[in-house]
Amino acid sequence: MLDKEALFFQALKVFNPAAAVGGRLSASDCQKGKWEDLWDQFERSLKQSTVALPMLRRLKEEYEDANYGPEEASRLREECLTVRLGTDDMSALSSLDKLIRACDEALKERSGLYFASD
């Protein structure tokens, strides 16, 4: 299983809205639109952090699957290698290594990749 939180929040330094409020948000703050503000900040941070990583960006949705055609496996692999060089977070490295191995297998078999959500 991929640790998407480690990949996005640790390796890519994407703003984590839940961590920003300690995992809790009062009902009054929620009614005042605080969560929407935090989510907007997350979306901006994600876009900025993945501008050169469109293949990895596809993995951002927690409850959506991600598909990669056979012609995209090498690009996903390259993006993973690039991010791998910039992190020392063990969970992120583990997730990146899993993605790289999956890409290697897809390239060997000339097949695509399908990542099912939880």
N, C-alpha and C positions, 0 to 999 in steps of 0.2 A: 504494500500500500504506500502511496506517495504522501508525504507530509507536506501538503500544500501551504500550510501556515509557515513552516520553516522556509520553504522555497520563496514565497512572496514576502513575508514579513522580516525574515532574517537575512536571506541571501540578497534579495532585491531591495530591501529597506523600504518596502511599501508601507504607508501609514496604516496602522492597525486601529480601526475605530473602537473595537471592544476593549482593547488594552488601554486606550486613551481615557476610558471612564472606569477602569478597574473591573470591567465585565458587568457593570451595573449602571443603570440610568433610571432616575426617578421618573415617576409618571408625569410630574409637572414639567420636567425637562423634555420629556418625550413629546408632550402636548405643545411645548414651545418650539418644536422643530429641531431640537438638538441632535437627534439621531440622523435626520436628513442632512444636517450640516456636516456631521461626522462622515456620513456615507459619501457625500459629495467630495469631501477632502480625500477619502480613500480612492474614489474613482479618478480624481486628478493625479494623485500620487501614483496609482497603478499605470495610468496612461504615460506619465512622465518616465517611470522606471522601466517600462517595457516598449518604449517607442522603437527601439532597435531589436526587439525580441517578440515579433508577432506570433511565432509558433508557441512560445511559452505562455503568452497572454491567453491563449485559448484554454488553458487549464485553470483559469481563475474562478470559473463558476463552480461553486461547491456542489450543486445538485444538478449539473448538466454534464453530459458525456462530451468527450473531445475526440475528434477524428482527424487523422492525418493520412493523406494519400501516399502511395509509394514514392512519389516524387518529392514529398515533403520531409521524409525521414532524415535525410542528410542535413537539411537546414535546421531541424529541431535538434539534432545531435550537435551541430556547431554552436547553436545558442546555449545548450547545456554546458558545453566545454567552456564557453566564454564566461558564463556565470560561475562555474566551478572555480575558475582562477581567482575570483574576487571574494570568495567566502571561506571561512574556517568553521562555520556552524556544522556540527556533525550530522544533525538531522537533515539539513539542506543538502549536504554532500551525499548522504545516503539516497535521498530522493533523486538527485541529479545522476548519480551512478546507476540507479534503476532505469531512469529514462534513457541514458546512454546505452545501456545493455539492450533495452527494448529496440532502440534505433538500430543498433548493430545487427540484431536478429532480423529486423524488417529489411534492412539493406541486403543482408545475405540471402534472404528469401524473396526479395523484390516484392514485398507486400506492404500494406499500409499498417497503421496503428489505430487501435480503438481503446480509449480509456473510459471505463464506465464509472459513473459517480456513485457515491455511497447511498 
